[in-house]
Amino acid sequence: MVEQTVHRRNPDVSWRVIEGQAVLVFNIEGEVQVLNEVGTYIWEHVEDQDVETLAGNIAKTFAVSEEEARRDLLAFLQDLRKSGALL
């Protein structure tokens, strides 16, 4: 199954990249989540690339297989949706 969706960040989540890591602040809950380098890359590009494009770019940027990049990307996107970071 190919996922063509481009995701949207939740406008109630403020964020900033500090020293290469995205810091997400869930304004309503008052919680903070810090993303690693790959998570930050995904967060920065999640609104302008579909899953297939993003997985391919992750594979090239981080020297992993496209299959591994896609699998991990889908799991990470699901986690972001569950946390409320993505709509």
Sine and cosine of phi, psi and omega as CSV:
sin_phi,cos_phi,sin_psi,cos_psi,sin_omega,cos_omega
0.00,0.00,0.77,-0.64,0.00,-1.00
-0.98,-0.18,0.81,-0.59,0.02,-1.00
-0.99,-0.14,0.91,-0.43,-0.05,-1.00
-0.99,-0.13,0.00,1.00,-0.10,-1.00
-0.91,0.41,0.68,-0.73,0.23,-0.97
-0.98,-0.21,0.80,-0.60,-0.11,-0.99
-1.00,0.05,0.31,-0.95,0.04,-1.00
-0.89,-0.46,0.71,-0.71,0.11,-0.99
-0.95,0.31,0.55,-0.84,0.07,-1.00
-0.95,0.30,0.82,-0.57,-0.01,-1.00
-0.92,0.40,-0.24,0.97,0.05,-1.00
-1.00,0.07,0.11,0.99,0.07,-1.00
-0.92,-0.40,0.92,-0.40,0.07,-1.00
-1.00,0.08,0.47,-0.89,0.01,-1.00
-0.43,-0.90,0.37,-0.93,0.05,-1.00
-0.39,-0.92,0.55,-0.84,0.08,-1.00
-1.00,-0.07,0.82,-0.57,0.02,-1.00
-0.81,-0.58,0.88,-0.48,0.00,-1.00
0.78,0.63,0.70,0.72,0.10,-1.00
0.99,0.13,0.05,1.00,0.01,-1.00
-0.84,-0.55,0.75,-0.66,0.05,-1.00
-0.97,0.24,0.74,-0.67,0.09,-1.00
-0.94,-0.35,0.91,-0.42,0.00,-1.00
-0.99,-0.17,0.76,-0.65,0.03,-1.00
-0.90,-0.44,0.90,-0.43,0.03,-1.00
-0.99,0.11,0.99,-0.16,-0.17,-0.98
-0.85,0.52,-0.66,0.75,-0.07,-1.00
-0.96,0.29,-0.70,0.72,-0.05,-1.00
-0.99,0.14,-0.36,0.93,-0.06,-1.00
0.96,0.28,0.40,0.92,-0.02,-1.00
-0.98,-0.19,0.38,-0.92,0.00,-1.00
-0.80,-0.61,0.64,-0.77,0.08,-1.00
-0.75,-0.67,0.76,-0.66,0.02,-1.00
-0.95,-0.31,0.78,-0.63,-0.02,-1.00
-0.99,-0.16,0.55,-0.83,0.08,-1.00
-0.97,0.24,-0.10,-0.99,-0.09,-1.00
-0.87,0.50,-0.70,0.72,-0.01,-1.00
-0.94,0.34,-0.68,0.73,0.05,-1.00
-0.87,0.50,-0.62,0.78,0.04,-1.00
-0.91,0.42,-0.68,0.73,0.04,-1.00
-0.85,0.52,-0.72,0.70,0.01,-1.00
-0.88,0.47,-0.74,0.67,-0.04,-1.00
-0.86,0.52,-0.66,0.75,-0.03,-1.00
-0.94,0.35,-0.43,0.90,-0.09,-1.00
-0.92,-0.38,0.00,1.00,-0.14,-0.99
-0.90,0.43,-0.45,0.89,-0.03,-1.00
-1.00,0.01,-0.21,0.98,-0.06,-1.00
-0.87,-0.49,0.09,1.00,0.03,-1.00
-0.66,-0.75,0.65,-0.76,0.10,-0.99
-0.97,0.25,0.14,-0.99,-0.10,-0.99
-0.86,0.51,-0.69,0.72,-0.04,-1.00
-0.90,0.44,-0.69,0.72,0.03,-1.00
-0.90,0.43,-0.72,0.70,-0.02,-1.00
-0.89,0.46,-0.69,0.73,0.02,-1.00
-0.88,0.48,-0.68,0.73,0.04,-1.00
-0.89,0.46,-0.66,0.76,0.01,-1.00
-0.94,0.35,-0.59,0.81,0.07,-1.00
-0.90,0.44,-0.69,0.72,0.00,-1.00
-0.85,0.52,-0.70,0.72,0.00,-1.00
-0.93,0.35,-0.69,0.72,-0.08,-1.00
-0.94,0.34,-0.61,0.79,-0.12,-0.99
-0.93,-0.36,0.21,0.98,0.10,-1.00
0.80,0.60,0.79,0.61,0.12,-0.99
-0.81,-0.59,0.24,-0.97,0.02,-1.00
-0.94,0.33,0.44,-0.90,0.04,-1.00
-0.89,0.46,-0.58,0.82,0.01,-1.00
-0.89,0.45,-0.71,0.70,0.02,-1.00
-0.91,0.41,-0.67,0.74,0.00,-1.00
-0.88,0.48,-0.70,0.71,-0.03,-1.00
-0.91,0.41,-0.71,0.71,-0.01,-1.00
-0.87,0.49,-0.76,0.65,-0.02,-1.00
-0.92,0.39,-0.60,0.80,0.04,-1.00
-0.88,0.48,-0.73,0.68,-0.01,-1.00
-0.88,0.47,-0.65,0.76,0.03,-1.00
-0.91,0.42,-0.66,0.75,-0.01,-1.00
-0.92,0.40,-0.67,0.74,0.04,-1.00
-0.88,0.47,-0.63,0.78,0.04,-1.00
-0.89,0.45,-0.67,0.74,0.04,-1.00
-0.89,0.46,-0.66,0.75,0.01,-1.00
-0.91,0.42,-0.61,0.79,0.06,-1.00
-0.91,0.41,-0.69,0.72,-0.02,-1.00
-0.89,0.46,-0.61,0.80,-0.02,-1.00
-0.97,0.25,-0.28,0.96,-0.03,-1.00
1.00,-0.05,0.06,1.00,0.01,-1.00
-0.94,0.33,-0.54,0.84,0.06,-1.00
-0.92,-0.39,0.55,-0.84,0.06,-1.00
-1.00,-0.05,0.00,0.00,0.00,0.00
